[in-house]
Amino acid sequence: MFWPVCREVVRGMNNYDVIIAGAGSLGVPTALALGDTGARVLVADARPSPGQGENKHAIGGIRATHSTPGKILCGLRSLEIFSTWQAEHGDNIEWLEGGYLFPVYRKAEETALKGILPIQKKYGLDIDFIGPEAVAARMPGIVTAGLKGGTFSPGDGSASPLLAINAFYRKACTKGVDFRFNEKIRRITTESGRVTGIETDRGKIAAPVVVDAAGAYSRPLGKTAGIDIPVVPDSHEGAITEPVEPFFTCMVVDLRPGEGSKNYYFYQNLHGQVVFCITPDPPIIGTDHRETSIFLPQVCKRMVGLVPRLKNIRVRRVWRGLYPMSPDGAPLVGWNSRLAGLFHVTGMCGQGYMLGPGIGEVAARAINAAGRESDAVILREFSPDREFGGEETLK
Ligand SMILES: Cc1cc2nc3c(=O)[nH]c(=O)nc-3n(C[C@H](O)[C@H](O)[C@H](O)COP(=O)(O)OP(=O)(O)OC[C@H]3O[C@@H](n4cnc5c(N)ncnc54)[C@H](O)[C@@H]3O)c2cc1C
């Protein structure tokens, strides 16, 4: 592993083309993509190193298996970046191509999953509805009584969030991107309706463009410039077990609702540890990061109900983090229409880690006015100005 020395940020050198607020799942890949354009880019974060916000709370799932064009296209590009990273750049980010498996026991999930297959295939996803035997072969030990089959997408996978973001960070450094850590942004500075830079707890830094990559904290950041960004922190817990002999490689997503919860999902990482999460219902809004006594009994009961052999594995660690939730479960990507120079890459919900590299490239092209035809589809779908009406099937 090599650690390039980041360009030294000389105090007082405070003029940039773009300042990115937040060195997380979105900020770092966006900086990496902007680094390729020759722009002078600064990333500022209140925390001491990259990925110390919600990025490190992600369990590492990466899929292009979504149900809308924008998410599918960004997911596919992200998958390409994650899956080829080691071959292209040398860092092992623990990429595991195990696929995503959505087992189906009820008509409701069967109809929903089969209903989105046409759009998934149209946008290039390798995915199919497979029979119960094929599902059981992918997830040995899964309960087969009532199993109707499920969808399986072999190209999806997982990678370590901390290894990946540090690999992206080191690469961004080699492209001349500056990073400032332990530096809280107090406000976005403005003049005559346009962005002029940021003010941190160490002083002012000028730039005509500020990228809001503050995730769960986008709303308070936006407020400093009089902008309301409809992103709220939504609390989710995750856990990891002791390592055991590898016996499955896919991410298993059970979409059925349970008591106090919606879906839950789990996979076995390259070390043999099972990593898992559940979606609380109703959502738990707020920034509390303390683990609860509800999560483990709730999720373990459901996992063991689905795959009884999991009952013998011991849990090693539990944590709690925040989804930056948008009103409809889709990201906010694009220029702010009320404050010139403010660009959003936020509201990633439970998918910021997997969408980060793909969205980072779209954002970099949009900031450089060098968008591609497919970017228009993505930017329309993720427009910060859209009507927040619907909700995505695979949110
Ligand atoms: C339990 C759990 C499991 C998850 N699993 C997955 C998964 O498998 N796959 C997936 O894709 N996603 C997953 N997620 C979601 C994922 O973690 C988030 O969507 C993603 O990290 C959000 O990225 P972000 O860049 O918006 O925010 P962050 O990664 O949190 O980055 C925002 C950064 O902005 C900084 N910041 C904010 N305000 C300021 C300020 N005023 N000044 C300076 N710095 C500031 C923060 O310090 C932070 O570093 C999971 C989340 C949780 C909680």
The ligand as an SDF file (V2000), in Angstrom:
LIG
                    3D

 53 58  0  0  0  0  0  0  0  0999 V2000
  -26.3960    0.8530    9.4920 C   0  0  0  0  0  0  0  0  0  0  0  0
  -26.2210    1.4250    8.1090 C   0  0  0  0  0  0  0  0  0  0  0  0
  -25.9720    0.5790    7.0230 C   0  0  0  0  0  0  0  0  0  0  0  0
  -25.8090    1.0970    5.7410 C   0  0  0  0  0  0  0  0  0  0  0  0
  -25.5120    0.2430    4.7100 N   0  0  0  0  0  0  0  0  0  0  0  0
  -25.3150    0.7440    3.4580 C   0  0  0  0  0  0  0  0  0  0  0  0
  -24.9440   -0.1120    2.3890 C   0  0  0  0  0  0  0  0  0  0  0  0
  -24.7960   -1.3270    2.5440 O   0  0  0  0  0  0  0  0  0  0  0  0
  -24.7560    0.4550    1.1640 N   0  0  0  0  0  0  0  0  0  0  0  0
  -24.9150    1.7950    0.9420 C   0  0  0  0  0  0  0  0  0  0  0  0
  -24.7590    2.2430   -0.1890 O   0  0  0  0  0  0  0  0  0  0  0  0
  -25.2350    2.6230    1.9560 N   0  0  0  0  0  0  0  0  0  0  0  0
  -25.4450    2.1480    3.2010 C   0  0  0  0  0  0  0  0  0  0  0  0
  -25.7680    2.9910    4.2310 N   0  0  0  0  0  0  0  0  0  0  0  0
  -26.0310    4.4130    3.9230 C   0  0  0  0  0  0  0  0  0  0  0  0
  -24.7430    5.1900    3.7590 C   0  0  0  0  0  0  0  0  0  0  0  0
  -23.9430    5.0340    4.9050 O   0  0  0  0  0  0  0  0  0  0  0  0
  -25.0810    6.6670    3.5140 C   0  0  0  0  0  0  0  0  0  0  0  0
  -26.0530    6.7920    2.4990 O   0  0  0  0  0  0  0  0  0  0  0  0
  -23.8520    7.4280    3.0640 C   0  0  0  0  0  0  0  0  0  0  0  0
  -22.7690    7.2110    3.9070 O   0  0  0  0  0  0  0  0  0  0  0  0
  -24.1700    8.9250    2.9730 C   0  0  0  0  0  0  0  0  0  0  0  0
  -23.0640    9.5360    2.3710 O   0  0  0  0  0  0  0  0  0  0  0  0
  -22.8340   11.1060    2.5140 P   0  0  0  0  0  0  0  0  0  0  0  0
  -21.5580   11.4240    1.8010 O   0  0  0  0  0  0  0  0  0  0  0  0
  -24.0640   11.8090    2.1470 O   0  0  0  0  0  0  0  0  0  0  0  0
  -22.6500   11.3160    4.0780 O   0  0  0  0  0  0  0  0  0  0  0  0
  -21.3590   11.0220    4.9870 P   0  0  0  0  0  0  0  0  0  0  0  0
  -20.6090    9.8280    4.5220 O   0  0  0  0  0  0  0  0  0  0  0  0
  -21.8420   11.0570    6.4020 O   0  0  0  0  0  0  0  0  0  0  0  0
  -20.4460   12.2960    4.7090 O   0  0  0  0  0  0  0  0  0  0  0  0
  -20.8430   13.5840    5.1060 C   0  0  0  0  0  0  0  0  0  0  0  0
  -19.6350   14.2670    5.7130 C   0  0  0  0  0  0  0  0  0  0  0  0
  -19.9250   15.6480    5.8840 O   0  0  0  0  0  0  0  0  0  0  0  0
  -19.2970   16.0900    7.0470 C   0  0  0  0  0  0  0  0  0  0  0  0
  -19.9730   17.3140    7.4860 N   0  0  0  0  0  0  0  0  0  0  0  0
  -21.3020   17.5080    7.6580 C   0  0  0  0  0  0  0  0  0  0  0  0
  -21.5410   18.7790    8.0370 N   0  0  0  0  0  0  0  0  0  0  0  0
  -20.3380   19.3960    8.0910 C   0  0  0  0  0  0  0  0  0  0  0  0
  -19.9130   20.7170    8.4450 C   0  0  0  0  0  0  0  0  0  0  0  0
  -20.7920   21.6830    8.8040 N   0  0  0  0  0  0  0  0  0  0  0  0
  -18.5880   21.0040    8.4120 N   0  0  0  0  0  0  0  0  0  0  0  0
  -17.6910   20.0590    8.0460 C   0  0  0  0  0  0  0  0  0  0  0  0
  -18.0320   18.7990    7.7260 N   0  0  0  0  0  0  0  0  0  0  0  0
  -19.3310   18.4730    7.7510 C   0  0  0  0  0  0  0  0  0  0  0  0
  -19.4310   14.9350    8.0150 C   0  0  0  0  0  0  0  0  0  0  0  0
  -18.4440   14.9920    9.0330 O   0  0  0  0  0  0  0  0  0  0  0  0
  -19.2720   13.7310    7.0850 C   0  0  0  0  0  0  0  0  0  0  0  0
  -17.9420   13.2320    7.0660 O   0  0  0  0  0  0  0  0  0  0  0  0
  -25.9110    2.4990    5.5180 C   0  0  0  0  0  0  0  0  0  0  0  0
  -26.1220    3.3560    6.6110 C   0  0  0  0  0  0  0  0  0  0  0  0
  -26.2710    2.8370    7.8980 C   0  0  0  0  0  0  0  0  0  0  0  0
  -26.4810    3.7800    9.0250 C   0  0  0  0  0  0  0  0  0  0  0  0
  1  2  1  0
  2  3  1  0
  2 52  2  0
  3  4  2  0
  4  5  1  0
  4 50  1  0
  5  6  2  0
  6  7  1  0
  6 13  1  0
  7  8  2  0
  7  9  1  0
  9 10  1  0
 10 11  2  0
 10 12  1  0
 12 13  2  0
 13 14  1  0
 14 15  1  0
 14 50  1  0
 15 16  1  0
 16 17  1  0
 16 18  1  0
 18 19  1  0
 18 20  1  0
 20 21  1  0
 20 22  1  0
 22 23  1  0
 23 24  1  0
 24 25  2  0
 24 26  1  0
 24 27  1  0
 27 28  1  0
 28 29  2  0
 28 30  1  0
 28 31  1  0
 31 32  1  0
 32 33  1  0
 33 34  1  0
 33 48  1  0
 34 35  1  0
 35 36  1  0
 35 46  1  0
 36 37  1  0
 36 45  1  0
 37 38  2  0
 38 39  1  0
 39 40  1  0
 39 45  2  0
 40 41  1  0
 40 42  2  0
 42 43  1  0
 43 44  2  0
 44 45  1  0
 46 47  1  0
 46 48  1  0
 48 49  1  0
 50 51  2  0
 51 52  1  0
 52 53  1  0
M  END
$$$$
